Amino acid sequence: MRMRNHIVLLSRNESLKEFLASCKSVQQTLQIHAQMVVTGLMSFLAMASSKGLFNAMIRAYSLSHAPQHAISIYKSMLSSSASPDTLTFPLLLKSCAKLSRLKLGLQVHCHVTKSGFESDIYVVNALLHFYWVFRDAHNACKVFEQTPVRDCVSFNTMINGFVHAGRARCSLRVFREMRGFCIQPDEYTLVALLSACSSLEDRSIGKQVHSLVYRKLGCLGSNVLLMNALVDMYAKCGCLETAERVVSRLRTDKSAVAAWTSVLSAYASRGEVEVARRLFDQIDEKDVVLWTAMINGYSHAGYFQEALDLFVQLEGLGIKPDEYAVVAALSACARLGALELGRRIHHKYAAENWPCGKNGGFTCAVVDMYAKCGSIDTALDIFSKTSNDLKSTFLYNSLISGLAHHGLGEYAIALFEEMGLVGLGPDEVTFVALLCACGHSGLVDDGKKLFESMLTVYGIDPQMEHYGCMVDLLGRAGHLNEAYHLILNMPFKANAVIWRALLSSCKVYGDIALAKLASLELLAMENDHGAHYVMLSNMLSDINQRDEAASVRKAINNVGIQKPPGWSYVEMNGALHKFLAGDKSHPAAKATEMMLRDINMGLKSFDHVISASKMVFDID
C-alpha cells in the first residue's frame, strides 16, 4: 500500500530523482522499477530524459542478481534524449562482468569511445578491471598504454591483474613504471606486490616489499589485509618460521584466520602435517576455509583416513563444507576405495550447484571417486548426464583415468577422440591417463602413436610421467629392450619410478641381466629402499641362484634396510578398516584369517591353489 502511495506522488510530478535517491536498498529501487513498468510510468521516465534517473536504475540492477536488466535500461536510455556519463559506463561494465559477457563489454567499450569518455579516469579504471576479470591481458594493456590518465587505482588493477593471470614478473615491471611516474603506492599496491612474490616464491623481493611496507606505513598495526598477505608470502616462499613469527603477533580469532590458514597450508604441503594440525588445534575460531586447508593438507600428504575423519567432524559440528572440502573428501574416498562414504557425500552435496567454473571440480571428483572405487558404470552414467557445455578437459581426464584403472583402453581412446569433436583439447594429464590405459590393455601400437602425437600434433612436450608410462607399457608387453633403450634416450635422467617399472617387468619376464642393471640404478638413487632389494632377491631365488639371492638379503640386513609392510583398507558398513601385513592387532583379524582359510580351502578343491591367508597377513 505504501508503495502505491509513492507511485501516486510520482504521478503528481514529484521528483523521481529525489525519490530514487531516498531508497535505502537496491531492493527498494527494484520495487519502484517494477511498479513503474506495471503502471506505465516507464514512458514517463523516458520523457523525463534524466540521466540521473537512468543511472539510478542501472546501478540498482548492476548490484542485483539480474544485471542483464541494467543493459536493457541502458538501451532505453539511448532511445531517449538522455546521454550516458562517467557513472553510466562503470556500472554497465560491472554488469557485463557479472554476466560473463566479454563481447557485450567490448560493445560497451565502443560506446565509451564514441561518447568521448576514454580519458575519464573512472571509466578507464572500470575498463581495466573488466578486462582483467576475463584475463584479457591484451585489451587491458592496450587501454592502460593508450590512456593519458592513470592513478594509483589504475596501477593497482594492472598489478593485480598480472598476478591473477599468472604473470607475476609483469606485475613487478608495472610497479617499477608506477614508481617512475612518482605515484605513491597504497596498502592495496603492497598487498598485490606481496601476492606477486608469493606466486614467484621469491623471498628476496618479498623481503624488499616487507621493508617498503614499514617505510610507507610505519608498521602493520591492525592492518589485517597486509598482515595476511605478508604471512602468505613468507609461507609460500618456504620461510615458515618467519611466517609463524609474524602471525604469532596476531590474535587467534576470526581476523587472523586467513594468515593462520596460509601457514598451516604451507606446513601441510611440505608434508609436516603434525605441525599443521598443531596450529589448527590452537586456533580458537575456525572458519570453513581453515577446515578445508587442513582436510586438503591431510589428503595431499597421503593421510586419507585422517582427511575423512576431519571432514566427518566438520559435518558433525554443523558447519557446511565448501566445494574444496567436499572435493578433497571425495578424493580421499577414491584413494581408500571407500565407496559407501563417497556415495553418501555425493548424494548429500549433489544439489549444491556450486559455481565450479571451467574445471567442474565437484563433478570431476565424483566421477573419479566412482571409477577408482570400482563403480565405473556409475561414473560413465554421471558423465553421460552432464551437458556438453559443462564438460571440460578435466572431466574427460577423470573418466579416461578411470577407464585406464579398469583396463578399458579402447573405451579410453574413444573418449579421447570424442574430446576433439566437442571442441576440447588434451593436456599433459590427458596423455598420462591415455598411456596408462594403453599399458593396462596391451595396446602397444596405439600407445606409441599417442606418445608421438603429443609433440607433433598437440605441441605438448613429453615429461617424465609420460616416459614412465611408455616404459611401463613396453615392459608389460615384454618389449624390455625397447623400454631400456627408451630410458637411455630420454632428454633427462630417468627417476626411480621409471627404473622400478622396468624392474617389475623384468621380474615378470625373467630377464635377470636387465633386472640387475635396473637394480643398480635404483640402489644409486634409493639405497635405503627395501622393495627393489626384495624383488631382485626373489627373482634370483626363482631361477635357483640362491647364493646370489642370499647375498642380496644379507646386504639388506647389513645396512639395516626394512621393507615397509604392505597395507590395505576394507570398507564395511560405512567404516574403514586398515590391515597391515603381519599385523594381527585388528579386532577382527582372527575371524578374517579363518574366513580366508575357508576360502583358500574352497579354491584348492577347484585346483586353484593360492594362499590367501599368507597374501593378506604374511606378505614378504
FENCORVEN-V938448 format. One record per residue. RES is the residue in one small letter. PSI is psi in degrees with one decimal (999 if undefined). Layout:
# FENCORVEN-V938448
RES/PSI  RES/PSI
This chain:
# FENCORVEN-V938448
m/-43.4  r/-41.5  m/-40.4  r/-37.9  n/-39.1  h/-40.4  i/-36.8  v/-43.0  l/-38.7  l/-40.5  s/-16.1  r/26.7  n/20.3  e/147.1  s/115.2  l/-39.0  k/-44.5  e/-37.4  f/-44.8  l/-35.4  a/-23.8  s/-8.5  c/134.8  k/-3.9  s/160.6  v/-37.7  q/-40.4  q/-41.2  t/-41.7  l/-35.0  q/-41.4  i/-42.7  h/-41.8  a/-42.6  q/-35.9  m/-38.6  v/-44.8  v/-40.5  t/-1.8  g/10.3  l/-6.0  m/-34.0  s/-33.1  f/-38.2  l/-41.9  a/-39.1  m/-30.6  a/-29.5  s/35.8  s/117.8  k/-28.4  g/-38.8  l/-45.8  f/-43.5  n/-37.4  a/-41.9  m/-40.6  i/-41.9  r/-45.2  a/-44.9  y/-30.9  s/-25.9  l/-4.8  s/-176.2  h/5.0  a/61.9  p/-14.7  q/-26.1  h/-22.6  a/-37.6  i/-39.1  s/-42.2  i/-38.0  y/-39.1  k/-38.8  s/-36.8  m/-42.8  l/-31.4  s/-15.9  s/-171.9  s/3.4  a/146.2  s/143.3  p/156.8  d/-164.8  t/-18.0  l/-29.2  t/-49.1  f/-41.3  p/-37.3  l/-39.8  l/-42.1  l/-36.8  k/-40.8  s/-42.2  c/-38.6  a/-43.4  k/-30.9  l/-6.0  s/42.1  r/87.1  l/-45.1  k/-36.8  l/-38.6  g/-35.9  l/-37.0  q/-40.0  v/-38.9  h/-39.9  c/-40.1  h/-35.2  v/-48.0  t/-44.6  k/-32.8  s/-6.0  g/27.1  f/16.3  e/-10.0  s/7.8  d/126.1  i/-36.5  y/-40.0  v/-41.1  v/-47.2  n/-35.7  a/-39.7  l/-43.9  l/-47.6  h/-43.0  f/-49.0  y/-34.9  w/-24.9  v/-35.4  f/10.9  r/31.7  d/79.8  a/-34.4  h/-53.3  n/-33.7  a/-45.9  c/-35.7  k/-45.1  v/-45.0  f/-41.6  e/-28.8  q/-19.0  t/140.2  p/-6.4  v/131.5  r/142.9  d/-171.7  c/-38.0  v/-39.3  s/-47.9  f/-40.2  n/-41.5  t/-41.7  m/-43.0  i/-47.2  n/-41.3  g/-46.1  f/-38.5  v/-49.3  h/-21.0  a/3.4  g/22.9  r/60.5  a/-33.8  r/-38.6  c/-33.3  s/-35.8  l/-35.6  r/-40.2  v/-37.3  f/-39.9  r/-38.3  e/-37.4  m/-43.4  r/-35.1  g/-29.3  f/6.1  c/32.0  i/122.9  q/132.5  p/151.3  d/-172.0  e/-30.3  y/-33.2  t/-46.2  l/-38.1  v/-43.5  a/-40.3  l/-40.1  l/-36.4  s/-38.0  a/-43.8  c/-35.4  s/-44.4  s/-39.3  l/-15.1  e/42.4  d/95.5  r/-28.8  s/-51.2  i/-35.1  g/-41.4  k/-34.8  q/-41.0  v/-38.2  h/-43.4  s/-39.2  l/-36.2  v/-46.6  y/-33.7  r/-37.3  k/-37.7  l/-5.8  g/-59.3  c/166.4  l/-37.1  g/-125.7  s/17.9  n/90.0  v/-37.7  l/-48.6  l/-40.5  m/-43.0  n/-42.7  a/-38.8  l/-45.3  v/-42.4  d/-39.2  m/-49.6  y/-37.8  a/-45.3  k/-27.6  c/2.1  g/3.7  c/67.1  l/-34.3  e/-42.2  t/-43.0  a/-42.7  e/-33.3  r/-39.8  v/-45.9  v/-23.1  s/-18.5  r/-16.2  l/162.2  r/170.5  t/28.5  d/-167.7  k/-31.0  s/-20.8  a/4.9  v/-39.8  a/-41.5  a/-44.6  w/-35.8  t/-40.8  s/-45.0  v/-44.8  l/-46.2  s/-37.7  a/-43.1  y/-43.4  a/-41.7  s/-23.8  r/1.3  g/0.8  e/66.5  v/-26.8  e/-42.2  v/-42.8  a/-42.4  r/-34.6  r/-44.2  l/-42.4  f/-45.2  d/-25.5  q/-3.8  i/127.1  d/-51.5  e/103.9  k/134.1  d/176.0  v/-27.7  v/-40.4  l/-44.1  w/-44.3  t/-40.7  a/-40.9  m/-41.0  i/-45.7  n/-40.2  g/-45.6  y/-46.3  s/-46.1  h/-26.2  a/0.3  g/8.2  y/68.9  f/-40.2  q/-42.0  e/-36.5  a/-43.5  l/-39.2  d/-42.8  l/-36.5  f/-44.9  v/-36.9  q/-40.8  l/-46.4  e/-40.7  g/-27.0  l/-1.4  g/11.9  i/127.3  k/118.0  p/153.4  d/179.4  e/-38.0  y/-37.4  a/-41.2  v/-41.4  v/-42.1  a/-40.3  a/-41.8  l/-37.8  s/-39.3  a/-41.3  c/-40.8  a/-42.1  r/-27.8  l/-8.2  g/26.9  a/77.1  l/-44.1  e/-48.1  l/-41.5  g/-41.4  r/-40.3  r/-43.0  i/-42.8  h/-51.2  h/-33.9  k/-35.8  y/8.2  a/-28.7  a/4.2  e/-28.2  n/50.9  w/146.5  p/76.7  c/-15.9  g/-159.3  k/-20.9  n/-22.4  g/53.4  g/-48.2  f/-49.5  t/-41.5  c/-43.6  a/-38.4  v/-47.8  v/-44.1  d/-41.5  m/-49.3  y/-41.0  a/-45.9  k/-20.8  c/9.8  g/1.5  s/64.7  i/-30.6  d/-39.7  t/-40.3  a/-44.4  l/-38.6  d/-44.3  i/-41.3  f/-45.2  s/-27.1  k/-5.0  t/126.6  s/151.3  n/-32.7  d/-15.3  l/-7.8  k/142.5  s/170.1  t/-36.5  f/-40.2  l/-43.8  y/-41.0  n/-41.2  s/-44.3  l/-39.7  i/-40.5  s/-40.6  g/-41.6  l/-37.5  a/-41.6  h/-30.3  h/7.8  g/24.8  l/65.4  g/-41.1  e/-39.0  y/-38.2  a/-42.7  i/-39.6  a/-39.3  l/-36.4  f/-41.9  e/-32.3  e/-33.0  m/-45.8  g/-34.5  l/-29.5  v/8.3  g/21.0  l/139.7  g/152.2  p/162.9  d/-170.7  e/-38.3  v/-36.9  t/-44.5  f/-30.7  v/-46.6  a/-42.1  l/-44.9  l/-35.8  c/-41.9  a/-43.0  c/-40.1  g/-41.4  h/-15.0  s/1.9  g/23.2  l/73.7  v/-49.0  d/-43.0  d/-41.3  g/-42.6  k/-42.9  k/-42.6  l/-40.9  f/-43.0  e/-33.1  s/-18.6  m/-50.7  l/-43.6  t/-33.1  v/-42.5  y/-4.1  g/28.7  i/120.1  d/124.9  p/133.4  q/-177.6  m/-41.7  e/-36.8  h/-40.8  y/-37.4  g/-41.1  c/-39.9  m/-40.5  v/-41.9  d/-42.6  l/-49.1  l/-40.0  g/-42.7  r/-33.4  a/-1.0  g/7.3  h/64.1  l/-42.4  n/-39.2  e/-39.4  a/-41.3  y/-42.7  h/-32.3  l/-40.4  i/-42.8  l/-27.9  n/10.1  m/150.5  p/-3.0  f/166.4  k/132.3  a/144.2  n/-179.4  a/-33.0  v/-40.9  i/-45.0  w/-33.2  r/-36.0  a/-41.5  l/-41.3  l/-40.7  s/-41.8  s/-36.7  c/-37.3  k/-42.2  v/-41.9  y/1.8  g/30.6  d/90.6  i/-42.4  a/-47.3  l/-32.3  a/-40.0  k/-39.5  l/-45.7  a/-39.8  s/-41.0  l/-41.4  e/-41.6  l/-40.0  l/-32.6  a/-28.8  m/-40.2  e/71.1  n/-6.9  d/11.4  h/121.1  g/-16.1  a/-44.6  h/-28.2  y/-47.9  v/-41.2  m/-45.3  l/-41.4  s/-43.4  n/-38.6  m/-43.9  l/-37.2  s/-36.7  d/-28.4  i/22.3  n/21.1  q/65.7  r/-31.3  d/-44.1  e/-36.4  a/-40.6  a/-36.5  s/-34.9  v/-42.4  r/-38.6  k/-38.5  a/-36.2  i/-46.9  n/-37.0  n/-38.1  v/5.3  g/30.4  i/134.8  q/130.1  k/123.7  p/136.9  p/146.2  g/153.4  w/161.2  s/154.8  y/142.3  v/128.7  e/129.7  m/126.5  n/39.2  g/-0.9  a/146.2  l/134.1  h/128.3  k/132.3  f/127.6  l/141.9  a/127.5  g/-4.5  d/121.6  k/26.3  s/-14.4  h/139.0  p/-30.2  a/15.2  a/-45.1  k/-46.5  a/-38.4  t/-42.2  e/-41.4  m/-40.2  m/-42.3  l/-35.3  r/-40.8  d/-42.3  i/-41.6  n/-42.7  m/-39.3  g/-39.3  l/-36.9  k/-32.4  s/-19.5  f/16.8  d/24.7  h/88.5  v/103.8  i/148.4  s/85.6  a/-36.3  s/-44.8  k/-35.7  m/-33.4  v/-40.1  f/-19.7  d/39.2  i/132.6  d/999
